[in-house]
Each structure stands twice: as structure tokens, then as C-alpha cells.
Amino acid sequence: MRLLYYAPAGHGGLADYAAEQAGALARLGIEVQMLVPTNFEQRPHGLDIRPTLLPSDGSAKSVLRRRLQFGRRVLENVRRMRKVVLREEHTHVLFGAFSEYLAPLWSGKLRRLAAKGVVFGSIIHDPVRDFVLGPKWWHNWSIACGYSFLREAFVHEAVKLDTGRPMPQLRTTVIPHGTYAFPAPNENREEIRRRLQLPENAKVMLSFGHIRDGKNLDLVLHAMKQVEDIHLVVAGRPQSSRQKQPHFYQRLATDLGVADRCRWIINFIPEGEVGNLFVASDIVLLAYGHGFRSASGVLNAAVFFRKPCLASGGSGNLRTMIQKYDLGTWLEPDNIDSLITGIRQAVYEPPSPRWDAYEAAHSWEANAAIVIKTFLEDGR
């Protein structure tokens, strides 16, 4: 069986997920051809990887130029994907992540392919599309167009999808989110802490990944003022220029008098450095706001390194996994008092996570097997 896997993200969580899932599909006997950007950082074995898509380019200084670059990239990448489908006669195309951006401008050609028998599916990482670009009417229309050609939607938690309008052709299937493997740390805990100038016996929270408003770093800094024996490492880069930038949080830490307990690593974290940061930490911080209802790639990294999480968010996969497998302390989202109590509980009354049970139920092979049965073998 053949599959075209469309993965336009070059790095970050979406790229990691696409690489792991496509690799698992190949290990189960699927002939996977993967369309990726030229800056795609993963190289799973057993795949026909085609680095032909345009990479993201945020180098333009003006907002208008960045938006024009973004629009060109979206439209050109879909055009290139469609060209491959037609030239190589693919019958099944899986999107590594759903996107509605500019969908009214590109979805029509994919609907015509679907009408001719091409089956499209997508991983839905964010089932509730509440990040709005442009007018609300355009946002809603874009969501509807983004789903209009899909037959299969794969989610990590049973949910009623926000599809903009009824989609009778769309089937939703729950799949597990696999765990990630990383290189072993190249330093021990004491060496890493000395390098980061962290006290040897300090309790350290790690905020890992993109820096964005929904992670409530401002509330975390306010909570640190009330919990004096906790340190914070923030490792990652800003998600976009529309979000609060690192200097906002650094200035806030100074104003609150907690800057001496914060360490900032504001750039992309190479895979070889990830293990060092997790090993140096005691708690992984996932203090999302109530609008977060997705699975978390960072949670699965925390599972790999056996680090309990301090987590919050809306109803969704993250909450289910934390509570079902005791992977950490669950907080009421967007609440400073709950955060203060949760930090103290995580430090002084840590959970007893069921790491092995979680990993047994959430492998990439289990993920891929469901995709194969539903998407490739089911002739519906």
C-alpha cells in the first residue's frame, strides 16, 4: 500500500510528530512518500523523503512582507503536493497536521481530487480552532474549506470537531499520541546545573518549547514570588511576533524580584541538548490556559525522561492523560492560587506516575496501525 504524507512543518512538534508517525507506518509495511520542506530536520529510516516544499521564512522585517511570504508558502506547497498526487497517481494523502489558513484559495482543487477518488485524511492536533486570523466570517469559512475535502480526521481525544459547517463525509477516529525518544544527556545532573548556575539542591521547573501566551508564564512568575524555593528554566523560542516576547517575561521576573531564580535559553533547542535540560529539572511545566484542548508533545518528552508534570488546560487529551496515568499534578487553569498550591504539591507531595502503563498504551506502532486500518484498508 502506498501513502503520500504531506508535512509542511520543517521543525518543532509538528515535524517531530510527522516523522515518528510516518516512520511507524513504514515499519508496518506501508510505502510512504513524505513531502517535507527543504529545512526538514528529521530523517526517519525507510521513507522516500522528498524535501521539495518551501520552508518557513520569517526573515522579512515588515509584518506585511511576512504575511505575503506566509501566503505564498501555503499556496505554493499545496500546489506542489497536488502536482505529486497527479503525477504519481497517489490515491491516499495524509496531512501531518490540519490547517485552515487560506483554505478558500486552495481547497477547491483538492475537493476535485477527492471527487475523482483520492482519499484525504489529516491529523487534527488542535480540534478547536480558536486562533483567529482575519475577520471571523473568513475564519469560519476557512475552517469549513479546510475540512471540506477530508474523509478521515484523526484526533487524540474523542471530541466534536469545530468544522465550520456539517461535514457528513468526515469520519473521526481516536489514535494514541506516541512518546518521543531523545539522545542520552551528554552531561550529568550536577554538571548541567553548574553550567546553568542552578543551586545543586534547588527544585527546578522546566518550560520547554515555543514561548507563547497560552502557557501562562506570567502567572508562573507571579506564583514564584510566593514559592521562594523554586527555580525556573525557560527553553525555546517565541512562537510568533504576535505573542508576548521573551523580554516581556524577563522584565516581569525582574519587577517581581524572581529574576535570580530564572534561566532563559531563548533559541531553538538542538535534539542533543534536550536531554540535558530534562535531566537538570524536577518538574515539567505545562500550565496552559483553559483554551488548550490538545495533546502535548512536551508531555510525551517528559514521559521519556520520567519527569512529572505540573499541568493545566481545558478538557482534552492532556488532562485525560495526566489524570489517568498520574503523570503529574493537575491545576485549575488560569488561576494563580491553584498554581501556587500546585507548585507546592508537586514539590512536597509528588505523584507516583505510571510511566510503563502509559508507554504501553501509547506507542507509534499503535497509532500507525489504527491509521492503516481506518484510512488505507477500509474501503468506505
SULBEL-V889479 format. One record per residue. N is the residue number from 1. RES is the residue in three letters. OMEGA is omega as a letter, one per 20 degrees, with the letter a starting at -180 (none if undefined). D_LAST is the distance of its C-alpha to the last C-alpha in Angstrom with 1 decimal. Layout:
# SULBEL-V889479
<<N;RES;OMEGA;D_LAST> <N;RES;OMEGA;D_LAST>>
This chain:
# SULBEL-V889479
<<1;MET;a;16.2> <2;ARG;r;17.3> <3;LEU;r;16.8> <4;LEU;a;18.9> <5;TYR;a;20.2> <6;TYR;a;22.0> <7;ALA;a;24.8> <8;PRO;r;27.6> <9;ALA;a;29.7> <10;GLY;a;32.5> <11;HIS;a;33.9> <12;GLY;a;33.8> <13;GLY;a;31.2> <14;LEU;r;28.2> <15;ALA;r;29.3> <16;ASP;a;30.0> <17;TYR;a;26.6> <18;ALA;a;24.8> <19;ALA;a;27.1> <20;GLU;a;26.6> <21;GLN;r;22.8> <22;ALA;r;22.6> <23;GLY;r;25.3> <24;ALA;r;23.5> <25;LEU;r;20.4> <26;ALA;r;22.8> <27;ARG;r;24.7> <28;LEU;r;21.6> <29;GLY;r;21.3> <30;ILE;r;19.2> <31;GLU;a;21.0> <32;VAL;r;21.3> <33;GLN;a;23.0> <34;MET;r;24.3> <35;LEU;a;25.7> <36;VAL;r;28.5> <37;PRO;a;31.7> <38;THR;r;34.9> <39;ASN;r;36.2> <40;PHE;a;33.3> <41;GLU;a;35.3> <42;GLN;r;33.0> <43;ARG;r;32.6> <44;PRO;r;30.2> <45;HIS;r;30.7> <46;GLY;a;28.3> <47;LEU;r;26.8> <48;ASP;a;27.2> <49;ILE;a;28.6> <50;ARG;r;29.3> <51;PRO;a;31.7> <52;THR;a;31.5> <53;LEU;r;30.7> <54;LEU;r;33.6> <55;PRO;r;34.9> <56;SER;a;35.9> <57;ASP;r;39.5> <58;GLY;a;41.5> <59;SER;a;44.8> <60;ALA;a;45.6> <61;LYS;a;48.3> <62;SER;r;47.6> <63;VAL;a;44.7> <64;LEU;a;44.1> <65;ARG;r;43.8> <66;ARG;r;41.4> <67;ARG;r;39.1> <68;LEU;r;39.4> <69;GLN;a;38.6> <70;PHE;a;35.6> <71;GLY;r;34.2> <72;ARG;a;34.9> <73;ARG;r;33.1> <74;VAL;a;29.9> <75;LEU;a;29.7> <76;GLU;a;30.8> <77;ASN;r;28.4> <78;VAL;r;25.4> <79;ARG;a;27.0> <80;ARG;r;27.4> <81;MET;r;23.9> <82;ARG;r;22.6> <83;LYS;r;25.3> <84;VAL;r;24.1> <85;VAL;a;20.4> <86;LEU;a;21.9> <87;ARG;a;24.7> <88;GLU;r;22.8> <89;GLU;r;19.6> <90;HIS;r;17.2> <91;THR;a;13.5> <92;HIS;a;12.9> <93;VAL;r;15.4> <94;LEU;r;16.2> <95;PHE;r;19.0> <96;GLY;r;21.4> <97;ALA;r;22.4> <98;PHE;r;21.5> <99;SER;r;24.2> <100;GLU;a;25.0> <101;TYR;r;28.3> <102;LEU;a;29.0> <103;ALA;r;25.3> <104;PRO;a;26.5> <105;LEU;a;28.1> <106;TRP;a;25.3> <107;SER;a;21.9> <108;GLY;a;22.1> <109;LYS;r;21.9> <110;LEU;r;18.7> <111;ARG;r;17.2> <112;ARG;r;18.2> <113;LEU;r;16.6> <114;ALA;r;13.3> <115;ALA;r;13.9> <116;LYS;r;14.6> <117;GLY;r;11.3> <118;VAL;a;12.4> <119;VAL;r;10.1> <120;PHE;r;12.5> <121;GLY;r;13.0> <122;SER;r;16.4> <123;ILE;a;18.7> <124;ILE;a;20.3> <125;HIS;a;23.9> <126;ASP;a;25.5> <127;PRO;r;23.3> <128;VAL;a;26.3> <129;ARG;a;27.4> <130;ASP;r;31.0> <131;PHE;a;32.7> <132;VAL;r;33.6> <133;LEU;a;34.6> <134;GLY;a;36.3> <135;PRO;a;36.4> <136;LYS;a;34.1> <137;TRP;r;32.6> <138;TRP;r;31.7> <139;HIS;a;30.2> <140;ASN;r;28.0> <141;TRP;r;26.9> <142;SER;r;26.2> <143;ILE;a;24.0> <144;ALA;r;22.0> <145;CYS;a;21.8> <146;GLY;r;20.9> <147;TYR;a;17.7> <148;SER;a;17.0> <149;PHE;a;14.9> <150;LEU;r;13.0> <151;ARG;a;9.4> <152;GLU;r;10.5> <153;ALA;a;14.0> <154;PHE;a;15.9> <155;VAL;a;19.0> <156;HIS;r;21.9> <157;GLU;r;22.6> <158;ALA;a;20.9> <159;VAL;r;21.7> <160;LYS;a;21.1> <161;LEU;r;20.5> <162;ASP;a;23.0> <163;THR;r;20.8> <164;GLY;r;23.6> <165;ARG;a;21.9> <166;PRO;r;18.9> <167;MET;a;15.5> <168;PRO;a;13.1> <169;GLN;a;10.2> <170;LEU;r;11.1> <171;ARG;a;10.2> <172;THR;a;13.3> <173;THR;r;13.9> <174;VAL;r;17.5> <175;ILE;r;18.8> <176;PRO;r;22.5> <177;HIS;a;24.8> <178;GLY;r;26.6> <179;THR;a;30.4> <180;TYR;r;32.3> <181;ALA;a;35.1> <182;PHE;r;38.2> <183;PRO;r;41.3> <184;ALA;r;44.1> <185;PRO;r;46.8> <186;ASN;r;49.7> <187;GLU;r;52.2> <188;ASN;a;52.9> <189;ARG;a;52.8> <190;GLU;a;56.5> <191;GLU;a;56.5> <192;ILE;a;53.6> <193;ARG;r;55.3> <194;ARG;a;58.6> <195;ARG;r;56.9> <196;LEU;a;55.3> <197;GLN;r;58.6> <198;LEU;r;57.0> <199;PRO;a;59.4> <200;GLU;a;58.9> <201;ASN;a;58.4> <202;ALA;r;56.6> <203;LYS;a;53.3> <204;VAL;r;50.9> <205;MET;r;47.7> <206;LEU;r;45.3> <207;SER;a;43.3> <208;PHE;r;41.1> <209;GLY;a;38.9> <210;HIS;r;38.9> <211;ILE;a;41.7> <212;ARG;a;40.4> <213;ASP;a;41.4> <214;GLY;r;38.8> <215;LYS;r;40.3> <216;ASN;r;43.4> <217;LEU;r;45.9> <218;ASP;r;48.6> <219;LEU;r;48.3> <220;VAL;r;48.4> <221;LEU;r;51.7> <222;HIS;r;53.2> <223;ALA;a;52.3> <224;MET;r;54.0> <225;LYS;a;57.2> <226;GLN;r;57.1> <227;VAL;a;56.1> <228;GLU;a;58.7> <229;ASP;r;57.8> <230;ILE;r;54.4> <231;HIS;a;53.6> <232;LEU;r;50.6> <233;VAL;r;49.1> <234;VAL;a;46.8> <235;ALA;r;45.1> <236;GLY;r;42.8> <237;ARG;a;43.0> <238;PRO;r;42.4> <239;GLN;a;38.9> <240;SER;r;40.1> <241;SER;r;43.3> <242;ARG;a;42.2> <243;GLN;r;42.5> <244;LYS;a;45.8> <245;GLN;a;47.2> <246;PRO;a;48.7> <247;HIS;r;52.3> <248;PHE;a;51.5> <249;TYR;r;50.9> <250;GLN;r;53.7> <251;ARG;r;56.1> <252;LEU;r;55.0> <253;ALA;r;55.6> <254;THR;a;59.0> <255;ASP;a;59.8> <256;LEU;r;58.7> <257;GLY;a;60.8> <258;VAL;a;58.0> <259;ALA;a;57.7> <260;ASP;r;59.6> <261;ARG;r;56.8> <262;CYS;r;54.0> <263;ARG;a;52.9> <264;TRP;r;50.9> <265;ILE;a;49.0> <266;ILE;r;47.6> <267;ASN;r;45.6> <268;PHE;a;42.6> <269;ILE;r;42.8> <270;PRO;a;42.5> <271;GLU;a;40.4> <272;GLY;r;43.6> <273;GLU;a;45.2> <274;VAL;a;42.4> <275;GLY;r;43.6> <276;ASN;a;47.2> <277;LEU;r;46.3> <278;PHE;a;44.4> <279;VAL;a;47.1> <280;ALA;a;49.8> <281;SER;r;48.1> <282;ASP;a;48.0> <283;ILE;r;45.3> <284;VAL;a;42.3> <285;LEU;r;42.2> <286;LEU;a;39.0> <287;ALA;a;40.7> <288;TYR;r;38.0> <289;GLY;a;38.4> <290;HIS;a;36.6> <291;GLY;a;34.1> <292;PHE;a;32.6> <293;ARG;a;29.4> <294;SER;r;27.7> <295;ALA;a;27.8> <296;SER;r;30.9> <297;GLY;a;31.3> <298;VAL;r;35.0> <299;LEU;a;34.4> <300;ASN;r;32.7> <301;ALA;r;35.7> <302;ALA;r;38.0> <303;VAL;a;36.4> <304;PHE;a;37.0> <305;PHE;r;40.7> <306;ARG;r;41.0> <307;LYS;r;42.2> <308;PRO;a;41.8> <309;CYS;r;40.6> <310;LEU;a;42.1> <311;ALA;r;39.2> <312;SER;r;38.4> <313;GLY;r;35.7> <314;GLY;r;33.5> <315;SER;a;31.1> <316;GLY;a;28.4> <317;ASN;a;27.6> <318;LEU;a;31.2> <319;ARG;a;32.9> <320;THR;a;30.6> <321;MET;r;31.2> <322;ILE;a;34.9> <323;GLN;a;35.6> <324;LYS;a;33.4> <325;TYR;r;34.9> <326;ASP;a;38.3> <327;LEU;r;37.8> <328;GLY;a;40.5> <329;THR;a;42.1> <330;TRP;a;40.1> <331;LEU;r;42.0> <332;GLU;a;41.9> <333;PRO;r;40.7> <334;ASP;a;43.2> <335;ASN;a;46.1> <336;ILE;a;49.2> <337;ASP;r;50.6> <338;SER;r;47.4> <339;LEU;r;47.3> <340;ILE;r;51.0> <341;THR;a;50.5> <342;GLY;r;47.3> <343;ILE;a;49.1> <344;ARG;r;51.9> <345;GLN;a;49.7> <346;ALA;a;47.7> <347;VAL;a;51.1> <348;TYR;r;53.1> <349;GLU;a;50.5> <350;PRO;r;47.6> <351;PRO;r;44.5> <352;SER;a;43.6> <353;PRO;r;40.1> <354;ARG;a;37.9> <355;TRP;a;36.9> <356;ASP;r;35.8> <357;ALA;r;33.5> <358;TYR;a;31.8> <359;GLU;r;31.4> <360;ALA;a;30.1> <361;ALA;a;27.2> <362;HIS;r;26.5> <363;SER;r;26.3> <364;TRP;r;24.4> <365;GLU;r;23.1> <366;ALA;r;21.5> <367;ASN;a;20.0> <368;ALA;a;18.6> <369;ALA;r;17.3> <370;ILE;r;15.0> <371;VAL;a;13.9> <372;ILE;a;13.3> <373;LYS;a;11.3> <374;THR;a;9.1> <375;PHE;a;9.1> <376;LEU;a;9.9> <377;GLU;a;9.0> <378;ASP;a;5.6> <379;GLY;a;3.8> <380;ARG;none;0.0>>
